[in-house]
Amino acid sequence: MVGETIVVLGAAMWLPWPDMAAWVLATGAALFIIGRMAGSDGDGQKAADRLSTPVVRHLYRQRILSYILLTLAAVAIHLPAGFYFGIYMRRSMWLVPFIAFVVIEVYTAFRLPAATKK
């Protein structure tokens, strides 16, 4: 719960304080990913205990993709504007993987409880 709050705080701080927001977002992303990968999802049951159906396994793979996207957003928020790998990246380019992370995370947050009850 702490990691999620710090991630949201870091994203909200980006416009007024972009330098501080980069470090807050990176710290929150690290706490969020470590908390989700190492522990349970909040209901006391480990994630590996629920991988019973192909749908649940697919949703957990989508969550891992969202963690990778959050890591990319945390790295991209630190980069200044310029060319990287032949692509011109603006200062706000970190929002693309971050929004993809949010969409996948919200989707799996609603879909996983329904899939595990079946």
Backbone torsions as a table, in degrees:
resi	resn	phi	psi	omega
1	MET	NA	-33.5	-179.5
2	VAL	-68.6	-41.6	-179.4
3	GLY	-62.5	-41.6	179.2
4	GLU	-62.9	-41.7	-179.4
5	THR	-64.9	-40.7	-179.4
6	ILE	-69.9	-35.2	176.7
7	VAL	-63.4	-45.8	179.1
8	VAL	-64.6	-41.0	178.1
9	LEU	-62.2	-43.1	178.6
10	GLY	-64.3	-39.1	177.9
11	ALA	-68.5	-36.3	-179.8
12	ALA	-72.7	-27.3	-178.3
13	MET	-81.2	-4.6	-170.4
14	TRP	-63.5	-41.6	-178.6
15	LEU	-69.8	-49.7	-178.7
16	PRO	-76.1	-37.2	-176.8
17	TRP	-134.1	79.2	-174.2
18	PRO	-65.7	-34.2	-179.1
19	ASP	-70.3	-43.5	178.6
20	MET	-69.7	-35.5	-179.3
21	ALA	-64.0	-33.7	179.7
22	ALA	-61.9	-44.5	-179.2
23	TRP	-73.4	-35.8	177.7
24	VAL	-66.0	-43.1	178.8
25	LEU	-64.2	-41.9	179.3
26	ALA	-64.5	-41.1	177.8
27	THR	-65.6	-44.9	177.9
28	GLY	-63.5	-38.5	178.3
29	ALA	-64.1	-41.9	178.6
30	ALA	-63.5	-45.9	179.0
31	LEU	-64.0	-40.8	-179.2
32	PHE	-63.8	-48.3	-176.9
33	ILE	-68.9	-43.5	178.9
34	ILE	-63.7	-41.9	179.0
35	GLY	-63.9	-40.0	-179.2
36	ARG	-74.6	-38.8	-176.4
37	MET	-77.1	-34.0	-175.3
38	ALA	-88.0	-32.4	-173.2
39	GLY	-111.9	-163.3	178.5
40	SER	-88.2	176.7	179.9
41	ASP	-91.1	14.1	176.6
42	GLY	108.8	-10.3	-179.5
43	ASP	-105.0	9.6	176.4
44	GLY	85.4	-2.8	-178.5
45	GLN	-108.9	132.9	179.6
46	LYS	-66.4	151.3	-178.7
47	ALA	-65.2	-34.9	-178.1
48	ALA	-68.1	-23.1	179.6
49	ASP	-73.6	-17.4	-175.3
50	ARG	-101.3	-0.5	-175.7
51	LEU	-78.1	62.7	-173.5
52	SER	-96.5	-33.4	-176.6
53	THR	-115.9	159.7	177.8
54	PRO	-62.8	-31.2	179.3
55	VAL	-65.7	-42.9	180.0
56	VAL	-67.0	-41.0	177.2
57	ARG	-62.0	-40.7	178.5
58	HIS	-63.5	-41.4	179.1
59	LEU	-66.1	-37.1	177.0
60	TYR	-69.3	-33.1	174.3
61	ARG	-66.4	-36.6	175.9
62	GLN	-64.6	-37.6	177.0
63	ARG	-64.5	-38.8	177.7
64	ILE	-64.1	-39.0	174.8
65	LEU	-61.2	-39.3	179.1
66	SER	-66.9	-33.4	176.3
67	TYR	-65.8	-38.6	177.3
68	ILE	-64.7	-41.6	178.2
69	LEU	-64.5	-38.3	176.8
70	LEU	-65.2	-38.4	176.6
71	THR	-63.9	-42.5	177.1
72	LEU	-62.8	-39.0	177.9
73	ALA	-65.6	-39.3	179.3
74	ALA	-66.8	-32.5	176.1
75	VAL	-75.6	-42.9	-175.6
76	ALA	-68.3	-26.8	179.8
77	ILE	-69.3	-21.9	178.6
78	HIS	-83.2	-16.8	-173.8
79	LEU	-80.6	136.5	172.8
80	PRO	-76.1	167.1	178.0
81	ALA	-64.6	141.0	-179.8
82	GLY	159.4	-173.8	-179.0
83	PHE	-91.1	128.2	175.6
84	TYR	-132.5	122.5	-179.1
85	PHE	55.6	35.9	177.2
86	GLY	80.1	6.7	-179.4
87	ILE	-118.4	132.5	176.6
88	TYR	-79.7	122.2	-179.2
89	MET	-111.8	126.5	175.9
90	ARG	-79.0	173.2	179.9
91	ARG	-66.8	-25.9	-178.2
92	SER	-95.5	12.7	-177.0
93	MET	-68.0	-16.6	178.7
94	TRP	-66.4	-19.1	-178.9
95	LEU	-68.6	-26.8	-178.7
96	VAL	-63.5	-55.9	177.1
97	PRO	-68.5	-27.7	179.7
98	PHE	-68.1	-42.6	178.5
99	ILE	-67.1	-38.1	176.0
100	ALA	-63.3	-39.9	175.6
101	PHE	-59.6	-46.0	-178.2
102	VAL	-63.2	-42.9	-179.1
103	VAL	-63.3	-46.8	-179.2
104	ILE	-66.2	-40.4	-177.9
105	GLU	-67.1	-40.5	178.1
106	VAL	-67.6	-41.3	178.5
107	TYR	-60.6	-48.1	-178.5
108	THR	-71.4	-28.2	178.4
109	ALA	-65.1	-34.1	178.1
110	PHE	-87.6	-30.4	-174.4
111	ARG	-83.0	-35.8	-177.0
112	LEU	-62.3	-45.7	178.3
113	PRO	-61.3	-36.1	178.7
114	ALA	-69.8	-37.0	-178.5
115	ALA	-74.0	-32.5	-178.9
116	THR	-79.2	-21.0	178.4
117	LYS	-74.8	-25.7	-176.8
118	LYS	-70.5	NA	NA
